[in-house]
Amino acid sequence: MAQYKYGQYLHQLDHEAYDIRHSPGDTAPNAGIYRCVACGDEIGIAKGHTLPPQNHHQHAPGVGKIEWQLLVYAQQKK
Ligand SMILES: [Zn+2]
């Protein structure tokens, strides 16, 4: 589970970007932390980089398919 110390630097936001499930090998549309819906594994990734494909993250049989969901969006200043 993702952790933090200073909550004042995180902002809760109800945005549809957090509901989209991305397949392994998809391009990350946002920078930040993504969580595997099936096993809870988390990764940090830059915008436009490739979400780990099947052969970078193996599930035990029965865990379910790998799907990455945005957990924390890393907001850059313009
Ligand atoms: Zn997983």
PDB file of the backbone (N, CA, C, O) and the ligand in Angstrom, with CONECT records:
HET     ZN  A 101       1
ATOM      1  N   MET A   1       0.842  -1.186   0.000  1.00  0.00           N
ATOM      2  CA  MET A   1       0.000   0.000   0.000  1.00  0.00           C
ATOM      3  C   MET A   1       0.882   1.244   0.000  1.00  0.00           C
ATOM      4  O   MET A   1       1.883   1.294   0.715  1.00  0.00           O
ATOM      5  N   ALA A   2       0.527   2.219  -0.775  1.00  0.00           N
ATOM      6  CA  ALA A   2       1.308   3.450  -0.854  1.00  0.00           C
ATOM      7  C   ALA A   2       1.304   4.157   0.502  1.00  0.00           C
ATOM      8  O   ALA A   2       0.316   4.108   1.235  1.00  0.00           O
ATOM      9  N   GLN A   3       2.396   4.800   0.817  1.00  0.00           N
ATOM     10  CA  GLN A   3       2.518   5.484   2.107  1.00  0.00           C
ATOM     11  C   GLN A   3       2.970   6.925   1.899  1.00  0.00           C
ATOM     12  O   GLN A   3       3.551   7.273   0.871  1.00  0.00           O
ATOM     13  N   TYR A   4       2.687   7.750   2.901  1.00  0.00           N
ATOM     14  CA  TYR A   4       3.170   9.124   2.878  1.00  0.00           C
ATOM     15  C   TYR A   4       3.268   9.629   4.304  1.00  0.00           C
ATOM     16  O   TYR A   4       2.677   9.039   5.208  1.00  0.00           O
ATOM     17  N   LYS A   5       3.991  10.694   4.520  1.00  0.00           N
ATOM     18  CA  LYS A   5       4.121  11.297   5.846  1.00  0.00           C
ATOM     19  C   LYS A   5       3.337  12.601   5.953  1.00  0.00           C
ATOM     20  O   LYS A   5       2.628  12.830   6.933  1.00  0.00           O
ATOM     21  N   TYR A   6       3.469  13.451   4.942  1.00  0.00           N
ATOM     22  CA  TYR A   6       2.882  14.780   5.036  1.00  0.00           C
ATOM     23  C   TYR A   6       1.638  14.888   4.152  1.00  0.00           C
ATOM     24  O   TYR A   6       1.729  15.156   2.955  1.00  0.00           O
ATOM     25  N   GLY A   7       0.482  14.674   4.768  1.00  0.00           N
ATOM     26  CA  GLY A   7      -0.767  14.657   4.018  1.00  0.00           C
ATOM     27  C   GLY A   7      -1.151  15.977   3.395  1.00  0.00           C
ATOM     28  O   GLY A   7      -1.961  16.009   2.468  1.00  0.00           O
ATOM     29  N   GLN A   8      -0.588  17.068   3.883  1.00  0.00           N
ATOM     30  CA  GLN A   8      -0.944  18.370   3.319  1.00  0.00           C
ATOM     31  C   GLN A   8      -0.449  18.540   1.886  1.00  0.00           C
ATOM     32  O   GLN A   8      -0.857  19.468   1.187  1.00  0.00           O
ATOM     33  N   TYR A   9       0.439  17.630   1.452  1.00  0.00           N
ATOM     34  CA  TYR A   9       0.946  17.706   0.078  1.00  0.00           C
ATOM     35  C   TYR A   9       0.204  16.769  -0.870  1.00  0.00           C
ATOM     36  O   TYR A   9       0.572  16.647  -2.039  1.00  0.00           O
ATOM     37  N   LEU A  10      -0.841  16.107  -0.368  1.00  0.00           N
ATOM     38  CA  LEU A  10      -1.683  15.257  -1.206  1.00  0.00           C
ATOM     39  C   LEU A  10      -3.096  15.832  -1.210  1.00  0.00           C
ATOM     40  O   LEU A  10      -3.574  16.351  -0.202  1.00  0.00           O
ATOM     41  N   HIS A  11      -3.750  15.730  -2.356  1.00  0.00           N
ATOM     42  CA  HIS A  11      -5.078  16.299  -2.519  1.00  0.00           C
ATOM     43  C   HIS A  11      -6.014  15.226  -3.052  1.00  0.00           C
ATOM     44  O   HIS A  11      -5.743  14.628  -4.094  1.00  0.00           O
ATOM     45  N   GLN A  12      -7.121  14.973  -2.344  1.00  0.00           N
ATOM     46  CA  GLN A  12      -8.080  13.969  -2.796  1.00  0.00           C
ATOM     47  C   GLN A  12      -8.939  14.568  -3.904  1.00  0.00           C
ATOM     48  O   GLN A  12      -9.465  15.672  -3.763  1.00  0.00           O
ATOM     49  N   LEU A  13      -9.077  13.835  -5.005  1.00  0.00           N
ATOM     50  CA  LEU A  13      -9.823  14.344  -6.156  1.00  0.00           C
ATOM     51  C   LEU A  13     -10.615  13.212  -6.801  1.00  0.00           C
ATOM     52  O   LEU A  13     -10.060  12.157  -7.107  1.00  0.00           O
ATOM     53  N   ASP A  14     -11.901  13.432  -7.004  1.00  0.00           N
ATOM     54  CA  ASP A  14     -12.767  12.429  -7.638  1.00  0.00           C
ATOM     55  C   ASP A  14     -12.735  12.660  -9.148  1.00  0.00           C
ATOM     56  O   ASP A  14     -13.545  13.416  -9.685  1.00  0.00           O
ATOM     57  N   HIS A  15     -11.803  12.009  -9.822  1.00  0.00           N
ATOM     58  CA  HIS A  15     -11.635  12.183 -11.266  1.00  0.00           C
ATOM     59  C   HIS A  15     -11.648  10.815 -11.936  1.00  0.00           C
ATOM     60  O   HIS A  15     -11.146   9.839 -11.379  1.00  0.00           O
ATOM     61  N   GLU A  16     -12.215  10.749 -13.115  1.00  0.00           N
ATOM     62  CA  GLU A  16     -12.360   9.465 -13.817  1.00  0.00           C
ATOM     63  C   GLU A  16     -11.016   8.825 -14.172  1.00  0.00           C
ATOM     64  O   GLU A  16     -10.956   7.621 -14.420  1.00  0.00           O
ATOM     65  N   ALA A  17      -9.941   9.613 -14.199  1.00  0.00           N
ATOM     66  CA  ALA A  17      -8.624   9.057 -14.528  1.00  0.00           C
ATOM     67  C   ALA A  17      -8.216   7.964 -13.533  1.00  0.00           C
ATOM     68  O   ALA A  17      -7.426   7.077 -13.858  1.00  0.00           O
ATOM     69  N   TYR A  18      -8.767   8.045 -12.317  1.00  0.00           N
ATOM     70  CA  TYR A  18      -8.420   7.060 -11.288  1.00  0.00           C
ATOM     71  C   TYR A  18      -9.225   5.771 -11.428  1.00  0.00           C
ATOM     72  O   TYR A  18      -8.948   4.798 -10.726  1.00  0.00           O
ATOM     73  N   ASP A  19     -10.210   5.745 -12.315  1.00  0.00           N
ATOM     74  CA  ASP A  19     -11.083   4.575 -12.473  1.00  0.00           C
ATOM     75  C   ASP A  19     -10.696   3.706 -13.663  1.00  0.00           C
ATOM     76  O   ASP A  19     -11.165   2.575 -13.782  1.00  0.00           O
ATOM     77  N   ILE A  20      -9.847   4.225 -14.540  1.00  0.00           N
ATOM     78  CA  ILE A  20      -9.487   3.493 -15.760  1.00  0.00           C
ATOM     79  C   ILE A  20      -8.490   2.389 -15.431  1.00  0.00           C
ATOM     80  O   ILE A  20      -7.516   2.607 -14.712  1.00  0.00           O
ATOM     81  N   ARG A  21      -8.752   1.197 -15.972  1.00  0.00           N
ATOM     82  CA  ARG A  21      -7.840   0.063 -15.784  1.00  0.00           C
ATOM     83  C   ARG A  21      -7.034  -0.133 -17.057  1.00  0.00           C
ATOM     84  O   ARG A  21      -7.594  -0.311 -18.139  1.00  0.00           O
ATOM     85  N   HIS A  22      -5.715  -0.100 -16.918  1.00  0.00           N
ATOM     86  CA  HIS A  22      -4.816  -0.179 -18.064  1.00  0.00           C
ATOM     87  C   HIS A  22      -4.166  -1.554 -18.126  1.00  0.00           C
ATOM     88  O   HIS A  22      -3.818  -2.137 -17.100  1.00  0.00           O
ATOM     89  N   SER A  23      -4.008  -2.062 -19.339  1.00  0.00           N
ATOM     90  CA  SER A  23      -3.387  -3.370 -19.544  1.00  0.00           C
ATOM     91  C   SER A  23      -1.873  -3.247 -19.533  1.00  0.00           C
ATOM     92  O   SER A  23      -1.334  -2.178 -19.819  1.00  0.00           O
ATOM     93  N   PRO A  24      -1.166  -4.356 -19.197  1.00  0.00           N
ATOM     94  CA  PRO A  24       0.296  -4.356 -19.304  1.00  0.00           C
ATOM     95  C   PRO A  24       0.709  -3.988 -20.732  1.00  0.00           C
ATOM     96  O   PRO A  24       0.114  -4.463 -21.700  1.00  0.00           O
ATOM     97  N   GLY A  25       1.721  -3.145 -20.851  1.00  0.00           N
ATOM     98  CA  GLY A  25       2.192  -2.742 -22.168  1.00  0.00           C
ATOM     99  C   GLY A  25       1.537  -1.470 -22.684  1.00  0.00           C
ATOM    100  O   GLY A  25       1.985  -0.905 -23.681  1.00  0.00           O
ATOM    101  N   ASP A  26       0.475  -1.010 -22.011  1.00  0.00           N
ATOM    102  CA  ASP A  26      -0.149   0.255 -22.403  1.00  0.00           C
ATOM    103  C   ASP A  26       0.762   1.421 -22.029  1.00  0.00           C
ATOM    104  O   ASP A  26       1.625   1.288 -21.163  1.00  0.00           O
ATOM    105  N   THR A  27       0.568   2.545 -22.676  1.00  0.00           N
ATOM    106  CA  THR A  27       1.287   3.768 -22.332  1.00  0.00           C
ATOM    107  C   THR A  27       0.607   4.432 -21.136  1.00  0.00           C
ATOM    108  O   THR A  27      -0.612   4.603 -21.121  1.00  0.00           O
ATOM    109  N   ALA A  28       1.404   4.801 -20.140  1.00  0.00           N
ATOM    110  CA  ALA A  28       0.840   5.477 -18.967  1.00  0.00           C
ATOM    111  C   ALA A  28       0.395   6.880 -19.378  1.00  0.00           C
ATOM    112  O   ALA A  28       1.229   7.675 -19.812  1.00  0.00           O
ATOM    113  N   PRO A  29      -0.892   7.207 -19.254  1.00  0.00           N
ATOM    114  CA  PRO A  29      -1.377   8.522 -19.674  1.00  0.00           C
ATOM    115  C   PRO A  29      -1.037   9.632 -18.679  1.00  0.00           C
ATOM    116  O   PRO A  29      -1.080  10.814 -19.017  1.00  0.00           O
ATOM    117  N   ASN A  30      -0.698   9.237 -17.451  1.00  0.00           N
ATOM    118  CA  ASN A  30      -0.335  10.209 -16.422  1.00  0.00           C
ATOM    119  C   ASN A  30       0.880   9.707 -15.655  1.00  0.00           C
ATOM    120  O   ASN A  30       1.072   8.499 -15.511  1.00  0.00           O
ATOM    121  N   ALA A  31       1.697  10.629 -15.164  1.00  0.00           N
ATOM    122  CA  ALA A  31       2.808  10.263 -14.287  1.00  0.00           C
ATOM    123  C   ALA A  31       2.272   9.976 -12.895  1.00  0.00           C
ATOM    124  O   ALA A  31       1.291  10.586 -12.470  1.00  0.00           O
ATOM    125  N   GLY A  32       2.904   9.059 -12.185  1.00  0.00           N
ATOM    126  CA  GLY A  32       2.507   8.815 -10.810  1.00  0.00           C
ATOM    127  C   GLY A  32       2.696   7.381 -10.391  1.00  0.00           C
ATOM    128  O   GLY A  32       3.524   6.655 -10.943  1.00  0.00           O
ATOM    129  N   ILE A  33       1.913   6.979  -9.399  1.00  0.00           N
ATOM    130  CA  ILE A  33       1.955   5.618  -8.872  1.00  0.00           C
ATOM    131  C   ILE A  33       0.744   4.866  -9.412  1.00  0.00           C
ATOM    132  O   ILE A  33      -0.387   5.345  -9.334  1.00  0.00           O
ATOM    133  N   TYR A  34       0.999   3.690  -9.956  1.00  0.00           N
ATOM    134  CA  TYR A  34      -0.068   2.816 -10.432  1.00  0.00           C
ATOM    135  C   TYR A  34      -0.077   1.557  -9.587  1.00  0.00           C
ATOM    136  O   TYR A  34       0.966   1.095  -9.124  1.00  0.00           O
ATOM    137  N   ARG A  35      -1.265   1.010  -9.393  1.00  0.00           N
ATOM    138  CA  ARG A  35      -1.462  -0.180  -8.562  1.00  0.00           C
ATOM    139  C   ARG A  35      -2.093  -1.269  -9.402  1.00  0.00           C
ATOM    140  O   ARG A  35      -3.018  -1.018 -10.175  1.00  0.00           O
ATOM    141  N   CYS A  36      -1.578  -2.498  -9.244  1.00  0.00           N
ATOM    142  CA  CYS A  36      -2.191  -3.645  -9.916  1.00  0.00           C
ATOM    143  C   CYS A  36      -3.471  -3.998  -9.160  1.00  0.00           C
ATOM    144  O   CYS A  36      -3.447  -4.249  -7.955  1.00  0.00           O
ATOM    145  N   VAL A  37      -4.581  -4.012  -9.883  1.00  0.00           N
ATOM    146  CA  VAL A  37      -5.890  -4.250  -9.274  1.00  0.00           C
ATOM    147  C   VAL A  37      -5.959  -5.644  -8.648  1.00  0.00           C
ATOM    148  O   VAL A  37      -6.620  -5.835  -7.627  1.00  0.00           O
ATOM    149  N   ALA A  38      -5.286  -6.606  -9.250  1.00  0.00           N
ATOM    150  CA  ALA A  38      -5.403  -7.997  -8.799  1.00  0.00           C
ATOM    151  C   ALA A  38      -4.547  -8.298  -7.571  1.00  0.00           C
ATOM    152  O   ALA A  38      -5.022  -8.948  -6.640  1.00  0.00           O
ATOM    153  N   CYS A  39      -3.284  -7.836  -7.551  1.00  0.00           N
ATOM    154  CA  CYS A  39      -2.370  -8.266  -6.482  1.00  0.00           C
ATOM    155  C   CYS A  39      -1.913  -7.119  -5.576  1.00  0.00           C
ATOM    156  O   CYS A  39      -1.300  -7.373  -4.539  1.00  0.00           O
ATOM    157  N   GLY A  40      -2.197  -5.857  -5.943  1.00  0.00           N
ATOM    158  CA  GLY A  40      -1.839  -4.736  -5.098  1.00  0.00           C
ATOM    159  C   GLY A  40      -0.420  -4.230  -5.290  1.00  0.00           C
ATOM    160  O   GLY A  40      -0.008  -3.299  -4.598  1.00  0.00           O
ATOM    161  N   ASP A  41       0.338  -4.814  -6.207  1.00  0.00           N
ATOM    162  CA  ASP A  41       1.689  -4.330  -6.490  1.00  0.00           C
ATOM    163  C   ASP A  41       1.613  -2.894  -7.000  1.00  0.00           C
ATOM    164  O   ASP A  41       0.671  -2.525  -7.702  1.00  0.00           O
ATOM    165  N   GLU A  42       2.607  -2.092  -6.644  1.00  0.00           N
ATOM    166  CA  GLU A  42       2.608  -0.687  -7.041  1.00  0.00           C
ATOM    167  C   GLU A  42       3.893  -0.337  -7.785  1.00  0.00           C
ATOM    168  O   GLU A  42       4.960  -0.880  -7.500  1.00  0.00           O
ATOM    169  N   ILE A  43       3.772   0.571  -8.734  1.00  0.00           N
ATOM    170  CA  ILE A  43       4.930   1.042  -9.489  1.00  0.00           C
ATOM    171  C   ILE A  43       4.841   2.558  -9.625  1.00  0.00           C
ATOM    172  O   ILE A  43       3.755   3.137  -9.608  1.00  0.00           O
ATOM    173  N   GLY A  44       6.004   3.188  -9.759  1.00  0.00           N
ATOM    174  CA  GLY A  44       6.063   4.593 -10.125  1.00  0.00           C
ATOM    175  C   GLY A  44       6.472   4.682 -11.582  1.00  0.00           C
ATOM    176  O   GLY A  44       7.367   3.962 -12.025  1.00  0.00           O
ATOM    177  N   ILE A  45       5.821   5.564 -12.334  1.00  0.00           N
ATOM    178  CA  ILE A  45       6.109   5.627 -13.773  1.00  0.00           C
ATOM    179  C   ILE A  45       5.926   7.049 -14.290  1.00  0.00           C
ATOM    180  O   ILE A  45       5.092   7.808 -13.797  1.00  0.00           O
ATOM    181  N   ALA A  46       6.724   7.385 -15.289  1.00  0.00           N
ATOM    182  CA  ALA A  46       6.617   8.699 -15.933  1.00  0.00           C
ATOM    183  C   ALA A  46       5.526   8.670 -16.995  1.00  0.00           C
ATOM    184  O   ALA A  46       5.221   7.615 -17.552  1.00  0.00           O
ATOM    185  N   LYS A  47       4.945   9.823 -17.272  1.00  0.00           N
ATOM    186  CA  LYS A  47       3.939   9.942 -18.323  1.00  0.00           C
ATOM    187  C   LYS A  47       4.531   9.503 -19.658  1.00  0.00           C
ATOM    188  O   LYS A  47       5.635   9.909 -20.021  1.00  0.00           O
ATOM    189  N   GLY A  48       3.789   8.674 -20.383  1.00  0.00           N
ATOM    190  CA  GLY A  48       4.220   8.238 -21.706  1.00  0.00           C
ATOM    191  C   GLY A  48       5.078   6.994 -21.699  1.00  0.00           C
ATOM    192  O   GLY A  48       5.374   6.448 -22.762  1.00  0.00           O
ATOM    193  N   HIS A  49       5.487   6.530 -20.530  1.00  0.00           N
ATOM    194  CA  HIS A  49       6.261   5.300 -20.457  1.00  0.00           C
ATOM    195  C   HIS A  49       5.323   4.090 -20.486  1.00  0.00           C
ATOM    196  O   HIS A  49       4.113   4.211 -20.293  1.00  0.00           O
ATOM    197  N   THR A  50       5.917   2.927 -20.733  1.00  0.00           N
ATOM    198  CA  THR A  50       5.121   1.709 -20.924  1.00  0.00           C
ATOM    199  C   THR A  50       4.875   1.011 -19.594  1.00  0.00           C
ATOM    200  O   THR A  50       5.819   0.708 -18.863  1.00  0.00           O
ATOM    201  N   LEU A  51       3.616   0.758 -19.281  1.00  0.00           N
ATOM    202  CA  LEU A  51       3.274   0.005 -18.069  1.00  0.00           C
ATOM    203  C   LEU A  51       3.817  -1.415 -18.208  1.00  0.00           C
ATOM    204  O   LEU A  51       3.758  -2.002 -19.289  1.00  0.00           O
ATOM    205  N   PRO A  52       4.353  -1.976 -17.096  1.00  0.00           N
ATOM    206  CA  PRO A  52       5.032  -3.266 -17.179  1.00  0.00           C
ATOM    207  C   PRO A  52       4.182  -4.333 -17.884  1.00  0.00           C
ATOM    208  O   PRO A  52       3.033  -4.576 -17.516  1.00  0.00           O
ATOM    209  N   PRO A  53       4.764  -4.947 -18.881  1.00  0.00           N
ATOM    210  CA  PRO A  53       4.047  -6.001 -19.610  1.00  0.00           C
ATOM    211  C   PRO A  53       4.020  -7.301 -18.819  1.00  0.00           C
ATOM    212  O   PRO A  53       4.614  -7.426 -17.748  1.00  0.00           O
ATOM    213  N   GLN A  54       3.323  -8.239 -19.381  1.00  0.00           N
ATOM    214  CA  GLN A  54       3.068  -9.518 -18.729  1.00  0.00           C
ATOM    215  C   GLN A  54       4.335 -10.154 -18.172  1.00  0.00           C
ATOM    216  O   GLN A  54       4.321 -10.679 -17.059  1.00  0.00           O
ATOM    217  N   ASN A  55       5.419 -10.116 -18.919  1.00  0.00           N
ATOM    218  CA  ASN A  55       6.617 -10.838 -18.501  1.00  0.00           C
ATOM    219  C   ASN A  55       7.441 -10.098 -17.445  1.00  0.00           C
ATOM    220  O   ASN A  55       8.488 -10.591 -17.026  1.00  0.00           O
ATOM    221  N   HIS A  56       6.983  -8.923 -17.012  1.00  0.00           N
ATOM    222  CA  HIS A  56       7.686  -8.193 -15.945  1.00  0.00           C
ATOM    223  C   HIS A  56       6.976  -8.327 -14.608  1.00  0.00           C
ATOM    224  O   HIS A  56       7.452  -7.809 -13.598  1.00  0.00           O
ATOM    225  N   HIS A  57       5.876  -8.996 -14.594  1.00  0.00           N
ATOM    226  CA  HIS A  57       5.061  -9.015 -13.370  1.00  0.00           C
ATOM    227  C   HIS A  57       4.178 -10.261 -13.445  1.00  0.00           C
ATOM    228  O   HIS A  57       3.097 -10.226 -14.032  1.00  0.00           O
ATOM    229  N   GLN A  58       4.635 -11.341 -12.859  1.00  0.00           N
ATOM    230  CA  GLN A  58       3.897 -12.595 -12.964  1.00  0.00           C
ATOM    231  C   GLN A  58       2.965 -12.773 -11.777  1.00  0.00           C
ATOM    232  O   GLN A  58       3.343 -12.505 -10.636  1.00  0.00           O
ATOM    233  N   HIS A  59       1.759 -13.221 -12.046  1.00  0.00           N
ATOM    234  CA  HIS A  59       0.806 -13.573 -10.997  1.00  0.00           C
ATOM    235  C   HIS A  59       0.798 -15.073 -10.793  1.00  0.00           C
ATOM    236  O   HIS A  59       0.968 -15.842 -11.739  1.00  0.00           O
ATOM    237  N   ALA A  60       0.600 -15.482  -9.554  1.00  0.00           N
ATOM    238  CA  ALA A  60       0.352 -16.902  -9.295  1.00  0.00           C
ATOM    239  C   ALA A  60      -1.002 -17.268  -9.922  1.00  0.00           C
ATOM    240  O   ALA A  60      -1.871 -16.410 -10.077  1.00  0.00           O
ATOM    241  N   PRO A  61      -1.168 -18.531 -10.274  1.00  0.00           N
ATOM    242  CA  PRO A  61      -2.456 -18.949 -10.852  1.00  0.00           C
ATOM    243  C   PRO A  61      -3.623 -18.594  -9.922  1.00  0.00           C
ATOM    244  O   PRO A  61      -3.538 -18.804  -8.712  1.00  0.00           O
ATOM    245  N   GLY A  62      -4.693 -18.064 -10.477  1.00  0.00           N
ATOM    246  CA  GLY A  62      -5.882 -17.746  -9.699  1.00  0.00           C
ATOM    247  C   GLY A  62      -5.931 -16.326  -9.172  1.00  0.00           C
ATOM    248  O   GLY A  62      -6.965 -15.905  -8.654  1.00  0.00           O
ATOM    249  N   VAL A  63      -4.843 -15.571  -9.287  1.00  0.00           N
ATOM    250  CA  VAL A  63      -4.834 -14.188  -8.774  1.00  0.00           C
ATOM    251  C   VAL A  63      -5.657 -13.265  -9.673  1.00  0.00           C
ATOM    252  O   VAL A  63      -6.242 -12.288  -9.205  1.00  0.00           O
ATOM    253  N   GLY A  64      -5.695 -13.583 -10.954  1.00  0.00           N
ATOM    254  CA  GLY A  64      -6.439 -12.734 -11.895  1.00  0.00           C
ATOM    255  C   GLY A  64      -5.495 -12.020 -12.829  1.00  0.00           C
ATOM    256  O   GLY A  64      -4.275 -12.101 -12.691  1.00  0.00           O
ATOM    257  N   LYS A  65      -6.084 -11.307 -13.799  1.00  0.00           N
ATOM    258  CA  LYS A  65      -5.247 -10.657 -14.807  1.00  0.00           C
ATOM    259  C   LYS A  65      -4.677  -9.340 -14.283  1.00  0.00           C
ATOM    260  O   LYS A  65      -5.241  -8.702 -13.395  1.00  0.00           O
ATOM    261  N   ILE A  66      -3.545  -8.961 -14.859  1.00  0.00           N
ATOM    262  CA  ILE A  66      -2.862  -7.727 -14.479  1.00  0.00           C
ATOM    263  C   ILE A  66      -3.607  -6.533 -15.084  1.00  0.00           C
ATOM    264  O   ILE A  66      -3.827  -6.469 -16.293  1.00  0.00           O
ATOM    265  N   GLU A  67      -3.990  -5.591 -14.219  1.00  0.00           N
ATOM    266  CA  GLU A  67      -4.570  -4.335 -14.682  1.00  0.00           C
ATOM    267  C   GLU A  67      -4.015  -3.224 -13.790  1.00  0.00           C
ATOM    268  O   GLU A  67      -4.057  -3.314 -12.563  1.00  0.00           O
ATOM    269  N   TRP A  68      -3.500  -2.187 -14.425  1.00  0.00           N
ATOM    270  CA  TRP A  68      -2.903  -1.066 -13.684  1.00  0.00           C
ATOM    271  C   TRP A  68      -3.906   0.066 -13.558  1.00  0.00           C
ATOM    272  O   TRP A  68      -4.540   0.471 -14.532  1.00  0.00           O
ATOM    273  N   GLN A  69      -4.036   0.572 -12.323  1.00  0.00           N
ATOM    274  CA  GLN A  69      -4.970   1.661 -12.043  1.00  0.00           C
ATOM    275  C   GLN A  69      -4.193   2.794 -11.372  1.00  0.00           C
ATOM    276  O   GLN A  69      -3.399   2.557 -10.462  1.00  0.00           O
ATOM    277  N   LEU A  70      -4.425   4.007 -11.822  1.00  0.00           N
ATOM    278  CA  LEU A  70      -3.740   5.166 -11.247  1.00  0.00           C
ATOM    279  C   LEU A  70      -4.119   5.324  -9.779  1.00  0.00           C
ATOM    280  O   LEU A  70      -5.300   5.394  -9.437  1.00  0.00           O
ATOM    281  N   LEU A  71      -3.114   5.380  -8.920  1.00  0.00           N
ATOM    282  CA  LEU A  71      -3.344   5.504  -7.471  1.00  0.00           C
ATOM    283  C   LEU A  71      -3.035   6.922  -6.989  1.00  0.00           C
ATOM    284  O   LEU A  71      -3.816   7.512  -6.243  1.00  0.00           O
ATOM    285  N   VAL A  72      -1.890   7.468  -7.420  1.00  0.00           N
ATOM    286  CA  VAL A  72      -1.485   8.831  -7.066  1.00  0.00           C
ATOM    287  C   VAL A  72      -0.958   9.508  -8.327  1.00  0.00           C
ATOM    288  O   VAL A  72      -0.043   9.007  -8.981  1.00  0.00           O
ATOM    289  N   TYR A  73      -1.542  10.636  -8.652  1.00  0.00           N
ATOM    290  CA  TYR A  73      -1.105  11.408  -9.823  1.00  0.00           C
ATOM    291  C   TYR A  73      -0.006  12.371  -9.413  1.00  0.00           C
ATOM    292  O   TYR A  73      -0.167  13.134  -8.460  1.00  0.00           O
ATOM    293  N   ALA A  74       1.116  12.338 -10.133  1.00  0.00           N
ATOM    294  CA  ALA A  74       2.227  13.260  -9.869  1.00  0.00           C
ATOM    295  C   ALA A  74       2.029  14.495 -10.741  1.00  0.00           C
ATOM    296  O   ALA A  74       2.176  14.439 -11.962  1.00  0.00           O
ATOM    297  N   GLN A  75       1.696  15.602 -10.098  1.00  0.00           N
ATOM    298  CA  GLN A  75       1.349  16.825 -10.840  1.00  0.00           C
ATOM    299  C   GLN A  75       2.585  17.687 -11.038  1.00  0.00           C
ATOM    300  O   GLN A  75       3.239  18.087 -10.075  1.00  0.00           O
ATOM    301  N   GLN A  76       2.899  17.968 -12.309  1.00  0.00           N
ATOM    302  CA  GLN A  76       4.040  18.824 -12.626  1.00  0.00           C
ATOM    303  C   GLN A  76       3.578  20.250 -12.827  1.00  0.00           C
ATOM    304  O   GLN A  76       2.467  20.505 -13.292  1.00  0.00           O
ATOM    305  N   LYS A  77       4.456  21.179 -12.466  1.00  0.00           N
ATOM    306  CA  LYS A  77       4.153  22.589 -12.725  1.00  0.00           C
ATOM    307  C   LYS A  77       4.368  22.856 -14.205  1.00  0.00           C
ATOM    308  O   LYS A  77       5.250  22.279 -14.841  1.00  0.00           O
ATOM    309  N   LYS A  78       3.543  23.739 -14.732  1.00  0.00           N
ATOM    310  CA  LYS A  78       3.629  24.062 -16.166  1.00  0.00           C
ATOM    311  C   LYS A  78       4.852  24.946 -16.413  1.00  0.00           C
ATOM    312  O   LYS A  78       5.113  25.334 -17.552  1.00  0.00           O
TER     313      LYS A  78
HETATM  314 ZN    ZN A 101      -0.454  -7.831 -10.043  1.00  0.00          ZN2+
END
